[in-house]
Amino acid sequence: MKKTILLNPGPVCTSERVKNALLRGDMCHREKEFSVLLSNVRKKILHAFAPNGNYTTTIITGSGTASLEAGVCSSVSEGKKILVINNGVYGDRISRIASAYKINKVELQYDWSKQPDIEQIENTVSKDSDIEVVALVHHETTTGLLNPIYKIGEITKKYGRTFFLDSISGLGGEEIDLINDNVDICIGTANKCIQGLPGLSFVILKQDEVNRLRKIPPRSIYFNLISQLDEQEKKGECPFTPSVHTFFAFDEALDELLEESVHNRIKRYKKASTFLRKEFKILNLKFLLPDEFLSNTITALYLPKNMTYAHLHDCLKESGFIIYAGQERLNEKIFRIANMGEISMSDLEALIRNLEEVVDGE
Ligand SMILES: Cc1ncc(COP(=O)(O)O)c(C=O)c1O
């Protein structure tokens, strides 16, 4: 089979080792073998992303949005509000989840190619004591923009609010220190920078938050963080049928991550994006974002003049490379290249040769 290099921001290319883990065999999720697996996966998540204690985690069968939805609908008390900092499609998604659950919200919308206004956020939080949770997207996958988590964490700490972070495309790709950044609730997924398979996501929660969340009446049966957590922690089970085989792959992917180390994974991605960006500049491609906002894993580029996304995409697909379109208002304007996953430097060099041919062929 022809090799396909996925340059979309998840699901990403995975190693043979992760794919082979799917063949570990059949397993009943109510047997002690699954409890051991669940406990191992939970421990490895915490070891990778919250090594200094104080946090717990719950895994949900479902894509990243499942854990995002569980986090939002389980964390805002009746009559209180969530402040959504929205500078992209995923900030907008948090806002839409809050609306779907009829949770009171305040939304601050910003340009998709800019970081949010810290002063305005502090002002908003300080003046409204009903704001209980402040939600931010760590890495806006829409554009590849990194948001200033430390500064938001400082505000939530100062005013005693909960800092809710969507780090679905950040964990494993960007530096983050949950304690130092004052993150209370952090959402992640298996199939981006952790290099597992799609179908599992997770929530990392500060222990103090668990006690606060316990007092909030459930708004959902499946997406209730406390019931998910209690079953996993106390019974070693998932309340509903988990994607057992995806757990095998996640377990293996976490082993790979811990063997490589989170620090070295981030370094590898940074090296890849630095190489790509140098080459994109040589090809005269124009960047959507200024350098200082760029993440380690996504580059959003304007489409070359007179070239449609479909043409660029189809030419590269023929050579085995899957690039990614812009979303919504950026759809006709940009394309995205992600360098998450099991991709070698020689794969990236081959991408550049193919990209050059398409761009120069016009
Ligand atoms: C920052 C962010 N949040 C949420 C999501 C949604 O995740 P999923 O598509 O796995 O539901 C994504 C997916 O790309 C994302 O990048």
The ligand as an SDF file (V2000), in Angstrom:
LIG
                    3D

 16 16  0  0  0  0  0  0  0  0999 V2000
   -8.0920   22.8330   19.7710 C   0  0  0  0  0  0  0  0  0  0  0  0
   -9.0980   21.7920   19.3990 C   0  0  0  0  0  0  0  0  0  0  0  0
  -10.1870   21.6350   20.1590 N   0  0  0  0  0  0  0  0  0  0  0  0
  -11.1120   20.7160   19.8680 C   0  0  0  0  0  0  0  0  0  0  0  0
  -10.9890   19.8950   18.7610 C   0  0  0  0  0  0  0  0  0  0  0  0
  -12.0260   18.8850   18.4570 C   0  0  0  0  0  0  0  0  0  0  0  0
  -11.5130   17.5890   18.5340 O   0  0  0  0  0  0  0  0  0  0  0  0
  -12.2350   16.3830   17.7900 P   0  0  0  0  0  0  0  0  0  0  0  0
  -12.2670   16.7070   16.3360 O   0  0  0  0  0  0  0  0  0  0  0  0
  -11.3270   15.2410   18.1170 O   0  0  0  0  0  0  0  0  0  0  0  0
  -13.5830   16.2450   18.3730 O   0  0  0  0  0  0  0  0  0  0  0  0
   -9.8770   20.0350   17.9240 C   0  0  0  0  0  0  0  0  0  0  0  0
   -9.7240   19.2150   16.7250 C   0  0  0  0  0  0  0  0  0  0  0  0
   -8.9290   19.4860   15.8400 O   0  0  0  0  0  0  0  0  0  0  0  0
   -8.9000   21.0030   18.2630 C   0  0  0  0  0  0  0  0  0  0  0  0
   -7.8140   21.1540   17.5110 O   0  0  0  0  0  0  0  0  0  0  0  0
  1  2  1  0
  2  3  1  0
  2 15  2  0
  3  4  2  0
  4  5  1  0
  5  6  1  0
  5 12  2  0
  6  7  1  0
  7  8  1  0
  8  9  2  0
  8 10  1  0
  8 11  1  0
 12 13  1  0
 12 15  1  0
 13 14  2  0
 15 16  1  0
M  END
$$$$
